[in-house]
Amino acid sequence: MSLALIPFAVALLAAPAPTAPGPQHDFDFEIGTWRTHLTRLVRPLTGSRTWVSYEGTTVVRKVWEGRANLVELEVDGPAGHLEALSLRLYNPDTRQWSLNFSNSRTGLLSPPAVGGFASGRGEFFSEETLEGRPISVRFVISDMTADSVRFEQAFSADGGKSWEVNWVATDTRVR
């Protein structure tokens, strides 16, 4: 080996081994534009079985080199037009994400759903109110591929003993 190459070889040996992306990159797969099919239960936790469907677009933008992202949802259906935002923030201390949601109708942020990903599934939980009563909220992200993903929201009025799904969205990547 040439003496000129020794510093380069030493630097290679001293360089840390590449590591898998950490949880701060859990949402990187979703950056881009998606076609969204959304179904929503009209009156959750009332015994209602009336669902409405919407079609539209979701755009996900990376913020802070992937440690945050902004989701813009715009859909239309028989029940009208929906526009919503979700600001997702990664907390490096807890290694968890907070999902902060708002819609154009209220302009208010809901309490953040906090959680993370394990075994190809994201689960996020929050405590909120629905028509004045306390509820638990579970948000699940599953069936993730490079070109599709499924989102499901459920409410619980009994502290998480039982759950009623009230929002299901399936996104397909726009190429």
Number of C-alpha atoms within 10 A of each C-alpha: 6 5 7 8 9 11 10 11 11 10 10 11 10 9 8 8 8 6 6 7 9 9 19 19 15 19 19 18 14 23 16 15 18 22 20 24 20 21 18 19 17 15 12 19 18 7 8 10 11 10 14 14 18 19 19 18 19 24 19 21 16 18 13 9 10 18 19 21 22 18 19 18 19 19 19 16 15 8 12 10 14 16 16 17 20 20 19 23 21 24 15 12 6 8 12 18 26 21 24 18 18 17 17 12 10 9 11 11 14 17 17 21 22 20 21 20 17 10 6 11 13 19 18 20 22 18 16 16 13 12 6 7 8 14 18 20 24 21 21 18 19 17 12 16 13 9 13 18 19 19 17 19 20 20 25 19 17 11 13 15 8 10 17 17 17 18 20 18 20 19 22 19 19 14 7
